[in-house]
Amino acid sequence: MKFYLSSFKFGKDKDLLAKLAPTNKIAIIPNALDFRDMNSQQTKHSLQNKVLRLSELGFEPEVIDLKSYFGKKDELRKIIEAMKSVFVLGGNVFVLRQAMKLSGLDQIILDQVDNSDFLYAGYSAAGCVLAPSLEPYKAVDDVSQIPYPGQTEVIIEGLGLVDFAFMPHWNSDHPESRRIGAIIEYCKRHHIKYKALPDGEVLIF
């Protein structure tokens, strides 16, 4: 699997995104934003902006709302494996993790780990959810935000696809930058490996 993890939005290396993708198809996963009204002008504008930017890079983006696939993992798997690329939006990492589990996207992504023709891309929470544990992010994201009916579990276990905690917005002009600094201090005290990226920077591997 190939990874393109940006601190915020697309980052300065966005032209490399299309080169990393195996096809021009890409699934936009917006569910880290489910903690707020998805019909609000702010959310609609944010999503439309990502669709436009990906289109400008040569992609044929399709928004895949994981809520439509809760309990339908096999159906979702066919779509994701056919598109071969995902772009996961930032937001609340705990909400994103819940949506991944309820839809089965977590297992679908994990099953692609040895597939060199699959791209996992996104920003902020998209990178955070890959860590072994989401414990450090309690200082940034509200764990009490559980927007899905019947879902009460707060999932602390990350996907474990990387061995570090992804720290976006570090030393940046972003509302969460100061709290990220506090989380980094937490990681240092608890000997948790981390990678900190200022906004604009991208981690590609």
Backbone as a chain_set.jsonl record, in Angstrom:
{"seq": "MKFYLSSFKFGKDKDLLAKLAPTNKIAIIPNALDFRDMNSQQTKHSLQNKVLRLSELGFEPEVIDLKSYFGKKDELRKIIEAMKSVFVLGGNVFVLRQAMKLSGLDQIILDQVDNSDFLYAGYSAAGCVLAPSLEPYKAVDDVSQIPYPGQTEVIIEGLGLVDFAFMPHWNSDHPESRRIGAIIEYCKRHHIKYKALPDGEVLIF", "coords": {"N": [[0.824, -1.186, 0.0], [0.415, 2.258, -0.722], [1.064, 5.423, 0.788], [-0.193, 8.682, 1.313], [-0.014, 11.205, 3.293], [-1.21, 14.094, 4.543], [-0.715, 17.043, 6.489], [-2.66, 19.056, 6.503], [-5.428, 19.478, 4.503], [-4.505, 19.216, 1.098], [-1.776, 19.647, 0.998], [1.639, 20.582, 0.084], [2.649, 18.886, -1.84], [0.791, 17.999, -3.675], [0.68, 17.435, -6.393], [1.965, 15.059, -6.668], [0.166, 13.23, -5.858], [-1.607, 12.2, -7.829], [0.242, 10.778, -9.307], [0.915, 8.743, -7.616], [-1.386, 7.255, -7.442], [-3.029, 4.295, -8.582], [-5.055, 4.304, -10.493], [-7.317, 6.659, -12.092], [-9.49, 6.86, -10.528], [-10.974, 7.666, -7.406], [-11.979, 7.362, -4.049], [-13.699, 9.512, -1.961], [-13.719, 9.891, 1.447], [-15.776, 11.129, 3.79], [-16.363, 10.937, 6.513], [-15.171, 11.609, 8.967], [-16.172, 14.019, 9.553], [-18.685, 13.692, 10.525], [-19.527, 14.428, 13.019], [-20.61, 16.898, 12.945], [-23.242, 18.866, 11.395], [-23.961, 17.492, 8.398], [-25.292, 18.662, 6.364], [-24.825, 21.308, 6.527], [-23.768, 24.54, 5.347], [-21.045, 24.977, 5.619], [-19.938, 22.381, 5.782], [-20.809, 21.259, 3.354], [-19.547, 22.973, 1.542], [-16.863, 22.438, 2.13], [-16.643, 19.757, 1.354], [-17.335, 19.893, -1.371], [-15.213, 21.424, -2.252], [-13.05, 19.645, -1.96], [-13.737, 17.689, -3.822], [-13.585, 19.205, -6.175], [-10.846, 19.966, -6.192], [-9.545, 17.48, -6.387], [-10.519, 16.682, -8.849], [-9.299, 18.564, -10.458], [-6.75, 17.629, -10.303], [-6.83, 15.53, -11.97], [-8.322, 13.351, -11.256], [-11.226, 11.18, -11.014], [-13.296, 11.732, -8.802], [-15.314, 10.208, -6.244], [-17.721, 10.577, -3.825], [-17.935, 8.668, -0.986], [-20.049, 7.831, 1.359], [-19.722, 6.462, 4.389], [-21.776, 5.801, 6.112], [-23.807, 4.83, 4.594], [-23.078, 2.274, 4.221], [-22.98, 0.822, 6.518], [-22.81, -2.213, 8.1], [-22.642, -3.43, 5.654], [-20.307, -4.572, 4.523], [-19.227, -6.207, 2.446], [-20.349, -5.152, 0.144], [-19.287, -2.589, 0.195], [-16.587, -3.235, 0.015], [-16.286, -4.14, -2.645], [-16.558, -1.759, -4.049], [-14.462, -0.114, -3.058], [-12.17, -1.667, -3.606], [-12.307, -1.726, -6.352], [-11.917, 0.924, -7.056], [-9.434, 1.518, -5.938], [-8.143, 3.57, -4.618], [-8.268, 5.821, -1.875], [-9.334, 8.888, -0.406], [-9.2, 10.355, 2.542], [-10.964, 12.528, 4.583], [-10.169, 15.091, 7.032], [-11.032, 15.622, 10.524], [-12.884, 14.524, 13.28], [-11.095, 12.063, 14.834], [-11.991, 9.886, 16.333], [-14.668, 9.612, 15.647], [-14.329, 9.028, 12.945], [-13.024, 6.561, 13.208], [-15.05, 5.015, 14.353], [-16.925, 4.981, 12.247], [-15.446, 3.641, 10.321], [-15.256, 1.101, 11.462], [-17.976, 0.292, 11.696], [-18.751, 0.159, 9.051], [-16.972, -1.588, 8.01], [-14.771, -0.696, 6.684], [-12.322, -0.481, 7.929], [-11.245, -3.116, 8.052], [-11.184, -3.665, 5.332], [-9.261, -1.837, 4.411], [-7.046, -2.734, 5.875], [-6.68, -5.191, 4.688], [-5.467, -4.509, 2.353], [-2.822, -4.04, 2.792], [-0.518, -5.292, 1.766], [-0.718, -4.733, -0.857], [0.581, -3.218, -3.524], [-0.658, -1.674, -5.382], [-2.52, 0.044, -4.299], [-3.788, 3.009, -2.914], [-3.699, 4.935, -0.027], [-4.812, 7.895, 1.06], [-5.015, 11.218, 2.465], [-5.826, 13.649, 5.056], [-4.869, 15.019, 8.253], [-6.993, 13.674, 10.547], [-7.092, 11.387, 8.992], [-4.502, 10.411, 8.906], [-4.016, 10.14, 11.616], [-5.699, 8.033, 12.463], [-4.388, 5.77, 11.698], [-2.543, 5.014, 13.562], [-1.192, 2.89, 16.242], [-2.634, 3.23, 18.621], [-5.308, 5.364, 19.668], [-5.274, 6.85, 21.876], [-3.609, 9.171, 22.573], [-4.941, 11.22, 21.225], [-7.129, 12.041, 22.595], [-6.865, 14.455, 23.809], [-7.332, 16.301, 21.883], [-9.545, 15.691, 20.156], [-13.057, 15.277, 20.697], [-14.119, 12.657, 22.54], [-16.645, 11.987, 23.249], [-18.369, 12.421, 21.224], [-20.581, 10.737, 19.519], [-22.06, 10.015, 16.849], [-23.67, 8.062, 15.698], [-26.58, 6.147, 15.615], [-27.3, 3.785, 18.141], [-24.678, 3.179, 18.567], [-22.339, 3.03, 21.014], [-19.813, 2.561, 21.853], [-16.548, 3.739, 22.411], [-13.857, 3.719, 20.393], [-10.614, 2.97, 20.927], [-8.48, 1.691, 19.869], [-6.3, 1.992, 17.186], [-5.761, 1.623, 13.6], [-3.271, 0.556, 13.314], [-1.456, 0.566, 11.221], [0.8, 2.001, 10.987], [3.718, 2.626, 13.011], [3.692, 4.769, 14.673], [2.439, 7.804, 16.202], [0.569, 10.001, 14.358], [1.03, 13.403, 13.988], [-0.58, 16.085, 13.125], [-0.741, 19.572, 12.025], [1.266, 20.736, 13.503], [3.075, 23.308, 15.048], [1.832, 25.372, 13.573], [-0.393, 27.716, 11.907], [-3.041, 27.059, 12.996], [-6.12, 26.189, 14.576], [-5.85, 23.942, 16.24], [-3.202, 23.66, 16.767], [-1.79, 24.365, 19.155], [-2.785, 22.496, 20.974], [-1.891, 20.173, 19.789], [0.814, 20.416, 20.293], [0.772, 19.954, 23.045], [-0.007, 17.289, 23.053], [2.189, 16.091, 21.89], [4.052, 16.433, 23.914], [2.893, 14.72, 25.755], [3.276, 12.297, 24.407], [6.047, 12.146, 24.505], [6.472, 11.887, 27.264], [5.33, 9.414, 27.719], [6.737, 7.748, 26.142], [5.982, 7.323, 23.472], [6.19, 6.788, 20.09], [6.263, 9.257, 17.553], [5.32, 11.326, 14.72], [5.614, 14.57, 13.702], [3.996, 16.997, 11.776], [4.033, 20.127, 10.2], [1.44, 22.299, 8.898], [0.955, 22.009, 5.428], [3.037, 20.328, 4.967], [3.803, 16.97, 3.86], [3.599, 13.482, 4.28], [4.969, 10.806, 2.682], [4.985, 7.464, 1.81]], "CA": [[0.0, 0.0, 0.0], [1.098, 3.539, -0.734], [0.43, 6.384, 1.692], [0.007, 10.121, 1.122], [-0.627, 11.764, 4.486], [-0.982, 15.519, 4.645], [-1.107, 17.662, 7.752], [-3.906, 19.805, 6.316], [-5.896, 19.459, 3.121], [-3.705, 18.42, 0.162], [-0.348, 19.83, 1.2], [2.406, 21.183, -1.016], [3.064, 17.875, -2.823], [-0.44, 17.44, -4.231], [0.885, 16.944, -7.758], [2.425, 13.673, -6.579], [-0.961, 12.367, -5.502], [-2.066, 11.497, -9.03], [1.29, 9.862, -9.735], [0.905, 7.594, -6.712], [-2.622, 6.499, -7.594], [-2.978, 3.301, -9.648], [-6.034, 4.687, -11.522], [-7.81, 8.018, -11.835], [-10.647, 6.759, -9.643], [-10.631, 7.82, -5.997], [-13.138, 7.473, -3.159], [-13.572, 10.507, -0.898], [-14.367, 9.42, 2.67], [-15.972, 12.359, 4.551], [-17.061, 10.632, 7.767], [-14.586, 12.251, 10.149], [-16.959, 15.234, 9.76], [-20.049, 13.328, 10.91], [-19.884, 15.007, 14.313], [-21.356, 18.128, 12.701], [-24.321, 18.759, 10.42], [-23.414, 17.261, 7.067], [-26.024, 19.496, 5.42], [-24.483, 22.704, 6.739], [-23.052, 25.154, 4.236], [-19.616, 24.783, 5.86], [-19.569, 21.014, 5.419], [-21.025, 21.099, 1.92], [-18.488, 23.706, 0.839], [-15.609, 21.709, 2.332], [-16.68, 18.541, 0.535], [-17.299, 20.309, -2.773], [-13.855, 21.882, -2.506], [-12.173, 18.476, -2.132], [-14.103, 17.082, -5.103], [-13.039, 20.064, -7.223], [-9.379, 19.891, -6.201], [-9.154, 16.169, -6.911], [-10.842, 16.695, -10.285], [-8.256, 19.364, -11.104], [-5.536, 16.81, -10.347], [-7.02, 14.487, -12.963], [-9.095, 12.239, -10.717], [-12.68, 11.104, -11.085], [-13.615, 11.444, -7.412], [-16.675, 9.832, -5.867], [-17.916, 10.638, -2.378], [-18.471, 7.423, -0.419], [-20.487, 8.048, 2.743], [-19.685, 5.146, 5.036], [-23.056, 5.513, 6.783], [-24.639, 4.061, 3.65], [-22.539, 0.912, 4.135], [-22.923, 0.185, 7.833], [-23.303, -3.582, 7.997], [-22.605, -3.865, 4.254], [-18.881, -4.569, 4.208], [-18.933, -6.834, 1.154], [-20.737, -4.186, -0.887], [-18.283, -1.527, 0.233], [-15.315, -3.795, -0.445], [-16.277, -4.159, -4.109], [-16.372, -0.388, -4.524], [-13.13, 0.365, -2.69], [-11.154, -2.427, -4.321], [-12.375, -1.36, -7.766], [-11.377, 2.276, -7.211], [-8.017, 1.346, -5.605], [-7.6, 4.74, -3.926], [-9.183, 6.559, -1.009], [-8.869, 10.152, 0.162], [-9.964, 10.462, 3.792], [-10.951, 13.891, 5.091], [-9.9, 15.287, 8.442], [-12.176, 15.86, 11.399], [-12.744, 13.835, 14.564], [-10.521, 10.739, 14.564], [-12.791, 8.851, 16.991], [-15.843, 9.44, 14.796], [-13.846, 8.311, 11.762], [-12.745, 5.168, 13.581], [-16.344, 4.355, 14.516], [-17.506, 4.774, 10.916], [-14.652, 2.599, 9.665], [-15.609, -0.209, 12.014], [-19.368, -0.034, 11.399], [-18.867, -0.137, 7.619], [-15.99, -2.599, 7.624], [-13.66, -0.114, 5.929], [-11.058, -0.758, 8.625], [-10.72, -4.405, 7.598], [-10.921, -3.552, 3.896], [-7.97, -1.155, 4.29], [-6.011, -3.623, 6.402], [-6.469, -6.273, 3.714], [-4.701, -3.978, 1.219], [-1.5, -3.63, 3.266], [0.528, -5.837, 0.898], [-1.089, -4.434, -2.246], [1.315, -2.025, -3.976], [-1.521, -0.92, -6.292], [-3.593, 0.679, -3.54], [-3.354, 4.275, -2.318], [-4.434, 5.507, 1.1], [-4.431, 9.302, 1.146], [-5.897, 12.053, 3.257], [-5.146, 14.611, 5.921], [-5.216, 15.141, 9.67], [-7.526, 12.449, 11.148], [-6.787, 10.259, 8.106], [-3.224, 9.873, 9.351], [-4.105, 9.792, 13.041], [-6.395, 6.761, 12.668], [-3.482, 4.674, 11.336], [-1.662, 4.732, 14.697], [-1.577, 1.712, 17.044], [-3.622, 3.625, 19.62], [-5.827, 6.718, 19.528], [-5.258, 7.429, 23.217], [-3.075, 10.536, 22.645], [-5.797, 12.2, 20.573], [-8.21, 12.457, 23.494], [-6.637, 15.855, 24.181], [-7.69, 17.154, 20.749], [-10.891, 15.387, 19.666], [-14.056, 14.949, 21.719], [-14.466, 11.228, 22.457], [-18.066, 11.814, 23.562], [-19.152, 12.615, 20.012], [-20.945, 9.441, 18.939], [-23.212, 10.442, 16.047], [-24.357, 6.969, 15.019], [-27.57, 5.503, 16.485], [-26.989, 2.441, 18.623], [-23.242, 3.032, 18.771], [-21.937, 3.635, 22.29], [-18.413, 2.241, 22.113], [-15.466, 4.61, 21.971], [-12.803, 2.821, 19.943], [-9.293, 3.548, 21.184], [-7.512, 0.978, 19.036], [-6.153, 2.465, 15.822], [-5.591, 0.562, 12.606], [-1.956, -0.058, 13.503], [-0.737, 0.444, 9.95], [2.094, 2.646, 11.208], [4.163, 2.403, 14.387], [3.838, 6.068, 15.307], [1.263, 8.671, 16.253], [0.658, 11.07, 13.361], [0.724, 14.669, 14.638], [-0.748, 17.156, 12.141], [-0.92, 20.965, 12.468], [2.318, 21.104, 14.456], [3.748, 24.593, 14.847], [1.146, 25.951, 12.42], [-1.468, 28.667, 12.167], [-4.243, 26.219, 12.991], [-6.707, 26.21, 15.92], [-5.459, 22.79, 17.052], [-1.745, 23.584, 16.842], [-1.321, 24.389, 20.541], [-3.117, 21.209, 21.601], [-0.97, 19.175, 19.231], [2.046, 20.544, 21.065], [0.553, 19.29, 24.331], [-0.028, 15.836, 22.81], [3.572, 15.681, 21.66], [4.655, 16.317, 25.247], [2.326, 13.483, 26.302], [3.966, 11.184, 23.754], [7.407, 12.1, 25.035], [6.429, 11.367, 28.639], [4.913, 8.009, 27.708], [7.62, 7.033, 25.207], [5.211, 6.969, 22.281], [6.802, 7.284, 18.867], [5.362, 10.146, 16.823], [5.853, 12.141, 13.628], [4.9, 15.837, 13.696], [4.049, 17.704, 10.495], [3.355, 21.417, 10.096], [0.532, 22.373, 7.759], [1.645, 22.134, 4.151], [3.94, 19.182, 4.807], [3.187, 15.694, 3.483], [4.378, 12.262, 4.542], [4.719, 9.853, 1.6], [5.762, 6.228, 1.925]], "C": [[0.873, 1.256, 0.0], [0.32, 4.519, 0.137], [0.81, 7.803, 1.293], [-0.746, 10.802, 2.25], [-0.233, 13.224, 4.628], [-1.404, 16.024, 6.025], [-2.459, 18.346, 7.615], [-4.23, 19.886, 4.835], [-4.918, 18.665, 2.248], [-2.2, 18.581, 0.343], [0.361, 20.301, -0.061], [2.802, 20.188, -2.108], [1.876, 17.25, -3.544], [-0.282, 16.896, -5.65], [1.373, 15.494, -7.774], [1.284, 12.696, -6.323], [-1.428, 11.543, -6.694], [-1.039, 10.477, -9.514], [1.318, 8.599, -8.87], [-0.303, 6.688, -6.927], [-2.538, 5.516, -8.76], [-3.962, 3.58, -10.787], [-6.455, 6.125, -11.244], [-9.088, 8.022, -10.994], [-10.195, 6.938, -8.2], [-11.912, 8.034, -5.188], [-12.84, 8.514, -2.085], [-14.386, 10.021, 0.306], [-14.529, 10.621, 3.603], [-16.364, 12.165, 6.016], [-16.414, 11.138, 9.04], [-15.333, 13.535, 10.486], [-18.37, 14.942, 10.26], [-20.475, 13.88, 12.269], [-20.646, 16.324, 14.142], [-22.389, 17.895, 11.602], [-23.743, 18.634, 9.009], [-24.133, 18.091, 6.0], [-25.734, 20.982, 5.595], [-23.698, 23.228, 5.548], [-21.545, 24.94, 4.373], [-19.173, 23.404, 5.4], [-19.725, 20.777, 3.922], [-19.913, 21.775, 1.119], [-17.16, 22.96, 0.932], [-15.552, 20.484, 1.419], [-16.602, 18.877, -0.947], [-15.896, 20.764, -3.174], [-12.913, 20.717, -2.761], [-12.464, 17.779, -3.454], [-13.482, 17.877, -6.25], [-11.526, 19.933, -7.319], [-8.892, 18.554, -6.755], [-9.428, 16.076, -8.412], [-9.772, 17.458, -11.05], [-6.943, 18.599, -11.213], [-5.666, 15.642, -11.324], [-7.803, 13.279, -12.48], [-10.568, 12.323, -11.128], [-13.152, 10.736, -9.685], [-15.086, 11.08, -7.199], [-16.765, 9.837, -4.339], [-18.584, 9.347, -1.917], [-18.775, 7.68, 1.054], [-20.583, 6.69, 3.423], [-20.992, 4.8, 5.734], [-23.966, 4.679, 5.892], [-24.21, 2.597, 3.57], [-22.369, 0.266, 5.505], [-23.567, -1.198, 7.733], [-23.288, -4.135, 6.591], [-21.154, -3.9, 3.763], [-18.579, -5.135, 2.83], [-19.261, -5.894, -0.002], [-19.715, -3.055, -0.97], [-16.944, -2.01, -0.306], [-15.22, -3.775, -1.975], [-15.984, -2.769, -4.671], [-14.943, 0.085, -4.28], [-12.044, -0.367, -3.47], [-11.159, -2.111, -5.812], [-11.745, 0.009, -8.003], [-9.878, 2.33, -6.885], [-7.369, 2.553, -4.923], [-8.68, 5.35, -3.047], [-8.518, 7.858, -0.588], [-9.773, 10.439, 1.349], [-9.836, 11.878, 4.345], [-10.636, 13.925, 6.586], [-11.173, 15.584, 9.221], [-11.901, 15.216, 12.746], [-12.273, 12.401, 14.326], [-11.344, 9.626, 15.207], [-14.08, 8.574, 16.217], [-15.463, 8.674, 13.536], [-13.628, 6.842, 12.066], [-14.043, 4.384, 13.752], [-16.953, 4.012, 13.161], [-16.762, 3.684, 10.154], [-15.046, 1.212, 10.159], [-17.014, -0.624, 11.608], [-19.575, -0.405, 9.935], [-17.951, -1.271, 7.17], [-14.823, -2.034, 6.84], [-12.322, -0.376, 6.601], [-10.436, -2.055, 8.133], [-10.389, -4.38, 6.109], [-9.56, -2.905, 3.66], [-6.836, -2.065, 4.758], [-5.683, -4.74, 5.415], [-5.643, -5.815, 2.505], [-3.236, -3.718, 1.562], [-0.363, -4.134, 2.375], [0.267, -5.563, -0.586], [-0.418, -3.13, -2.674], [0.492, -1.173, -4.928], [-2.722, -0.332, -5.557], [-3.035, 1.91, -2.852], [-4.293, 4.683, -1.189], [-3.93, 6.936, 1.272], [-5.431, 10.061, 2.007], [-5.111, 12.982, 4.146], [-5.698, 14.549, 7.346], [-5.711, 13.802, 10.233], [-7.237, 11.212, 10.306], [-5.476, 9.599, 8.481], [-3.271, 9.409, 10.791], [-4.697, 8.401, 13.251], [-5.516, 5.553, 12.35], [-2.597, 4.234, 12.495], [-2.085, 3.468, 15.44], [-2.672, 2.027, 18.054], [-4.028, 5.076, 19.384], [-5.815, 7.464, 20.861], [-4.72, 8.868, 23.246], [-4.036, 11.596, 22.126], [-6.985, 12.633, 21.425], [-8.076, 13.925, 23.879], [-7.047, 16.824, 23.074], [-9.142, 16.954, 20.33], [-11.797, 14.92, 20.801], [-14.478, 13.483, 21.562], [-15.949, 10.982, 22.723], [-18.953, 12.003, 22.338], [-19.385, 11.27, 19.325], [-22.217, 9.657, 18.121], [-24.047, 9.323, 15.439], [-25.309, 6.254, 15.975], [-27.165, 4.08, 16.861], [-25.521, 2.2, 18.884], [-22.843, 3.755, 20.048], [-20.449, 3.44, 22.579], [-17.478, 3.317, 21.583], [-14.272, 3.711, 21.638], [-11.453, 3.528, 20.097], [-8.229, 2.898, 20.312], [-7.482, 1.556, 17.628], [-5.972, 1.306, 14.855], [-4.232, -0.115, 12.707], [-1.174, -0.242, 12.214], [0.606, 1.175, 9.975], [2.453, 2.458, 12.682], [4.367, 3.716, 15.14], [2.492, 6.79, 15.357], [1.488, 9.837, 15.287], [0.19, 12.368, 14.007], [0.63, 15.788, 13.597], [-0.801, 18.531, 12.816], [0.15, 21.433, 13.46], [2.943, 22.446, 14.062], [3.164, 25.347, 13.646], [0.097, 26.968, 12.875], [-2.802, 27.939, 12.043], [-4.792, 26.191, 14.413], [-6.247, 25.077, 16.829], [-3.949, 22.713, 17.295], [-1.238, 23.536, 18.281], [-1.605, 23.063, 21.238], [-2.247, 20.081, 21.061], [0.359, 19.224, 19.969], [1.938, 19.848, 22.402], [0.554, 17.768, 24.171], [1.384, 15.307, 22.576], [4.304, 15.533, 22.991], [4.164, 15.051, 25.939], [3.059, 12.269, 25.713], [5.388, 11.037, 24.28], [7.429, 11.476, 26.426], [6.134, 9.879, 28.67], [5.686, 7.176, 26.684], [6.852, 6.486, 24.001], [5.878, 7.599, 21.06], [5.793, 8.157, 18.111], [6.102, 10.822, 15.676], [4.993, 13.398, 13.547], [5.096, 16.556, 12.367], [3.369, 19.061, 10.611], [2.422, 21.413, 8.877], [1.3, 22.72, 6.494], [2.574, 20.957, 3.886], [3.152, 17.897, 4.539], [4.145, 14.557, 3.783], [3.992, 11.229, 3.492], [5.59, 8.626, 1.813], [4.99, 5.065, 1.366]], "O": [[1.924, 1.303, 0.638], [-0.907, 4.464, 0.219], [1.964, 8.093, 0.978], [-1.965, 10.963, 2.184], [0.941, 13.545, 4.811], [-2.33, 15.495, 6.64], [-3.308, 18.235, 8.499], [-3.407, 20.31, 4.023], [-4.536, 17.553, 2.615], [-1.43, 17.736, -0.114], [-0.241, 20.404, -1.13], [3.242, 20.594, -3.183], [1.946, 16.099, -3.975], [-1.022, 16.003, -6.062], [1.213, 14.789, -8.77], [1.419, 11.492, -6.542], [-1.621, 10.332, -6.583], [-1.401, 9.438, -10.064], [1.698, 7.525, -9.336], [-0.25, 5.494, -6.63], [-2.026, 5.87, -9.823], [-3.738, 3.148, -11.917], [-6.002, 6.735, -10.275], [-9.691, 9.073, -10.78], [-9.149, 6.42, -7.809], [-12.804, 8.782, -5.589], [-11.839, 8.408, -1.377], [-15.587, 9.772, 0.197], [-13.54, 11.097, 4.159], [-16.67, 13.144, 6.697], [-17.041, 11.105, 10.099], [-15.158, 14.086, 11.573], [-19.172, 15.865, 10.404], [-21.65, 13.807, 12.629], [-21.261, 16.811, 15.091], [-22.398, 16.844, 10.96], [-23.115, 19.562, 8.499], [-23.651, 18.214, 4.874], [-26.316, 21.819, 4.905], [-23.048, 22.467, 4.831], [-20.847, 24.745, 3.378], [-18.16, 23.266, 4.714], [-18.864, 20.16, 3.296], [-19.407, 21.219, 0.144], [-16.422, 22.859, -0.049], [-14.528, 20.215, 0.79], [-15.881, 18.218, -1.697], [-15.449, 20.518, -4.295], [-12.075, 20.776, -3.661], [-11.543, 17.327, -4.134], [-12.923, 17.3, -7.182], [-10.985, 19.801, -8.417], [-7.924, 18.514, -7.513], [-8.658, 15.464, -9.153], [-9.38, 17.063, -12.148], [-6.124, 18.872, -12.09], [-4.731, 14.859, -11.491], [-7.937, 12.293, -13.205], [-11.073, 13.373, -11.525], [-13.384, 9.561, -9.4], [-15.974, 11.584, -7.887], [-15.978, 9.181, -3.657], [-19.657, 8.983, -2.395], [-17.87, 7.739, 1.886], [-21.428, 5.868, 3.069], [-21.289, 3.621, 5.93], [-24.796, 3.914, 6.383], [-24.88, 1.779, 2.94], [-21.676, -0.744, 5.627], [-24.724, -1.329, 7.332], [-23.857, -5.198, 6.342], [-20.822, -3.33, 2.723], [-17.744, -4.583, 2.114], [-18.543, -5.847, -1.001], [-19.331, -2.623, -2.057], [-16.249, -1.273, -1.005], [-14.177, -3.426, -2.527], [-15.25, -2.627, -5.649], [-14.294, 0.617, -5.18], [-11.095, 0.258, -3.943], [-10.123, -2.218, -6.469], [-11.111, 0.231, -9.034], [-9.14, 3.105, -7.493], [-6.163, 2.547, -4.68], [-9.853, 5.394, -3.42], [-7.299, 7.925, -0.433], [-10.959, 10.729, 1.188], [-8.726, 12.369, 4.551], [-10.808, 12.938, 7.301], [-12.245, 15.772, 8.646], [-10.805, 15.35, 13.291], [-12.973, 11.615, 13.688], [-11.389, 8.518, 14.672], [-14.53, 7.43, 16.144], [-16.188, 7.777, 13.106], [-14.003, 5.976, 11.276], [-14.13, 3.225, 13.347], [-17.435, 2.899, 12.949], [-17.371, 2.897, 9.429], [-15.155, 0.269, 9.376], [-17.228, -1.771, 11.216], [-20.466, -1.19, 9.609], [-18.129, -1.841, 6.094], [-13.969, -2.788, 6.372], [-11.299, -0.483, 5.925], [-9.244, -2.1, 7.831], [-9.421, -5.006, 5.675], [-8.791, -3.361, 2.814], [-5.793, -2.153, 4.109], [-4.536, -5.177, 5.323], [-5.175, -6.644, 1.724], [-2.483, -3.23, 0.719], [0.658, -3.458, 2.247], [0.952, -6.101, -1.456], [-0.815, -2.054, -2.227], [0.897, -0.058, -5.256], [-3.81, -0.223, -6.122], [-1.948, 1.871, -2.275], [-5.508, 4.766, -1.366], [-2.761, 7.157, 1.59], [-6.548, 9.601, 2.242], [-3.892, 13.1, 4.022], [-6.816, 14.098, 7.596], [-4.912, 12.877, 10.38], [-7.146, 10.108, 10.841], [-5.34, 8.379, 8.391], [-2.648, 8.41, 11.152], [-4.243, 7.665, 14.127], [-5.869, 4.426, 12.701], [-1.961, 3.183, 12.417], [-3.22, 3.017, 15.286], [-3.538, 1.192, 18.317], [-3.221, 5.905, 18.963], [-6.301, 8.592, 20.947], [-5.331, 9.719, 23.893], [-3.96, 12.753, 22.541], [-7.759, 13.499, 21.018], [-9.063, 14.567, 24.236], [-7.103, 18.034, 23.298], [-9.885, 17.922, 20.168], [-11.354, 14.255, 21.738], [-15.115, 13.116, 20.574], [-16.456, 9.893, 22.454], [-20.16, 11.771, 22.406], [-18.507, 10.74, 18.645], [-23.324, 9.501, 18.638], [-25.025, 9.591, 14.742], [-24.886, 5.801, 17.039], [-26.748, 3.287, 16.017], [-25.145, 1.134, 19.371], [-22.997, 4.972, 20.144], [-19.897, 4.095, 23.464], [-17.605, 3.752, 20.438], [-13.744, 3.025, 22.513], [-11.2, 4.555, 19.469], [-7.188, 3.5, 20.048], [-8.509, 1.608, 16.951], [-6.024, 0.142, 15.253], [-4.061, -1.24, 12.236], [-0.316, -1.121, 12.13], [1.441, 0.987, 9.09], [1.583, 2.165, 13.502], [5.115, 3.773, 16.117], [1.546, 6.436, 14.654], [2.476, 10.563, 15.392], [-0.927, 12.433, 14.521], [1.647, 16.375, 13.228], [-0.895, 18.625, 14.04], [-0.048, 22.417, 14.172], [3.288, 22.676, 12.904], [3.897, 25.886, 12.817], [-0.244, 27.061, 14.055], [-3.579, 28.173, 11.117], [-4.015, 26.172, 15.367], [-6.25, 25.224, 18.051], [-3.476, 21.792, 17.96], [-0.347, 22.746, 18.593], [-0.775, 22.562, 21.998], [-1.908, 19.146, 21.787], [0.961, 18.184, 20.238], [2.894, 19.22, 22.857], [1.049, 17.045, 25.036], [1.726, 14.209, 23.013], [5.092, 14.603, 23.167], [4.932, 14.382, 26.631], [3.415, 11.336, 26.434], [5.87, 9.921, 24.475], [8.285, 10.647, 26.733], [6.624, 9.161, 29.541], [5.322, 6.034, 26.4], [7.05, 5.347, 23.576], [6.099, 8.809, 21.02], [4.609, 7.827, 18.043], [7.332, 10.886, 15.656], [3.781, 13.31, 13.346], [6.222, 16.705, 11.891], [2.232, 19.136, 11.078], [2.599, 20.624, 7.949], [2.166, 23.595, 6.484], [2.863, 20.626, 2.737], [1.996, 17.761, 4.939], [5.351, 14.666, 3.564], [2.834, 10.821, 3.412], [6.804, 8.745, 1.978], [5.482, 3.936, 1.375]]}, "num_chains": 1, "name": "protein.A"}
